[in-house]
């Protein structure tokens, strides 16, 4: 599901809504439906301590269907909004389960920096978590490239936030570099 989510989001970013719809319909939706119909009452072992698994899968299903309908209608804005909700949904699941990896913290930093007025302390915390966290399984094969990208990104973050202020220019730079890191390593939810 994660790989299809990335492909769908990338196609949507490229304004190829029809191909994004095909990708989502043929790759993401079938896996999500299997999860919802076959595993809604029994959480995978790594999420066994999470209460409300059925509710989590039901919300996943409902938002996925909304995203699918928006894609089919060619409504890129609505589809993108629902895809963001899906990524956030996985972030919250990992939060409840205590299973955050670096990709989740990259997502969180990217989300924070794109707020109209981000809190510098929250950005600093999320940035430190990105650096400290274990990489997700999908990026372990790219470990050196990922570490290099995170290190380069983090040096820019530290420079921008060193005075506990965030100028509009620094914010714009952090938005771009964080978007690039997110697309490369944070979009996947594993």
N, C-alpha and C positions, 0 to 999 in steps of 0.2 A: 504494500500500500504506500509506503513511504516514497519509493522510487516513482510511482505513478503520480503521487502528489507533487513531487518536484517537477516532473515532466509537464504536468498540467499547469502548474504555476508559471513555469518558464514559457510555455506556449502562450499563456494568457498575457504575460509581460510583453511578449513579442507581438501582441494583438492578433494572434491566430486563434480566435475563439472557436472556430469550427474544428480545428485539429485538437484543441484543448478538450472540447466536448467529446470527441471520439476517444481520446486517451482516457479520460475520466470514466466514461461509460464502459469501455471494454476492459480496463485494467483495475481501476480503483473500486468501482461500484460492486463488481462480483465478489471481490475479497471482503469488502465491508459487509455485504449481505450475508456471506458465509459466517463471518464473525458474529453478526447480529442474530442470525437464526440458529446457529449451532453452538455458540459459546456465550450467549447473553447471560446465562445463569451460572456459568462456571468461569471464573477469571483465570487467566494464565498464572502459573505459579509466582512469577515475579510481581504480580499485582494482587496476590492472595490477601494481603493485609488492607487492601483498599475496600472501604465500604461503599455500597451503591454501584457495584459493577454493572448491574442490569440498567440502571439509570444512565450510567456513562455510555454504554453501548447504544441505548435508545437515542440519546442526544446525538451521538456520532451518526447514527442512521438518519435522523431528521435533518441535520445540517448538511449531510452528504447529498440527500435528495434535493434539498434547496439549491445546493451548488450545481447539481446535475441539471435541474430545470433552468437555472439561470444560464448555464452554458448552452443548453439546447436552444434557448431563446435568443442567444447572442448578446446577452446582457453581461458584458465583461466586468462592469463595476460591481454588480450584485454577486457575480460568481467569485470575484476576488475577495469581497467582504466575507463570504461564506468559507472560502479557503483559509482566510486568516482566523476565522472562528475554529476551524478544524485544527489548525496548528496550535492555537491557544488551548484547545481542549486536551491535546496530548501533553502540552506543558503542564497543565493542571493535574492530569493523571500522574505524571512523573513526580510532581510535587507531593501529591498524596502518598505515593508509593515510596518516596525517598530514593528515586532512581535517576535523578538528573545526571546528564552527561554534558559535555562541553557544548554540544549542539543546542541544548535547551537554554543554556546561559547566553549563547550567541543570540538566540531568538529573543531572550528577555532584554538584552542590551539593545538590540535593534528596535524592539518595541518601545523601550524607554526613550531612546534618543529621538524617536519620531513623534514624541509627545510635543504639543505646542510649546510647553515650558518644562523641559525635563529637570528633575532634581539631580544635582551633581552627585550627591552622596549615593543615590540609587545607581547612577551610572558607574561610579567607582566600585561599588559592591559587585554589580553584575560583571564588570570587566575583570575584577580579581577572580571571580568564580569561573569565568571562561578559562583563565590561565591555569587555575588549580585543578579543574575538573578532568576526569578521564574522558578520552575521546569515545565516541560511539563506535560500535563494531564496524559500521560501514566505512568509517574514515581511518580505521587502524591500518588498512592497506596503504593509505596515503599519509602515514604518520609524519614523515619528514616534511612533506609539503604543507600539511595542516599546521604543524608546529611553527614552521617558518612564517606562514600567513598570520597566525595568531600573534607571534612575537612582533612582527612588523606592525600589525594593527594595534597591539597593546602599547607599543612605544608612542604611536600617534595619540592614543587615548590619554596616556599619562601626560603627554605634553599639553594637550588641550585642556585637561582638567587640573593641572598642577596648581593653579591659583584659585581653585574652587569657584571659578567663574566660567561661563560658557558664552562666548561672543556669538553673534549670528554667523560669522564666518567659520568659527570653530565647529559650531553645530552643523552647518552645511557640510563641512569636510567629514565630520564623524558620521553623519547620515549616509554619505556616499561610501565611505570605507566600510562601515558596518553593513550596509546593504550588500556590498560585494562579498564580505565574509559570510553573511547570512546565506546568500545564494550558493556559495561554495560549500559551506559546512554546517549551517544552522537550520536550513529549511527542512532537512530530513528529521522525522520524528522517531525513527527506528521501530 
